Amino acid sequence: MSNKKQETDNQIFALGKENYKLLLIGFAIIVVGFILMIGGKSEDPSVFNPEIFSFRRITLAPMVVLFGFLFEIYAIMKKPKSDKE
């Protein structure tokens, strides 16, 4: 039984605590990007609203989302610092 306890104590996770924090930050960046895409609808379906093609929705929001995904890749690939070093 003590062998089993030792095995669970010595398990090493693939990602460190810092990696998980970075993953949460990246997820928040992606959510902000999608929030920036919201809006631009017309109250009357027969009336066109040119606000749907604003800089924020067409350019800024997709760049923020892309940056969030790139940040997620960095967070996963970052080598965690080991406690023993």
Phi, psi and omega in degrees: 000324179292332176296319180296319180295321178296320180296318181289327178290331184266004179294137180247129178278152181292326181243147179270178181298320180296323179298318180293324176297317179295323177297319178294321178296316178299319178298319178296321178297318179297317179298318178299319178299317179290327176295324178295336180280346185291144172107187178090004181280159179261144178293324180252120183298339181272357181249129180278134178250110181291351180297341179296336181259030181288159179304320183298317184279326186270326187245305187295310184299314177297326178292322178295317179297315178299316177299321178297319178292321176295322177296322177297317178298317177299317182297325179284320185280340181299129181285125180289144177286135179273148181288337186277345180278000000 
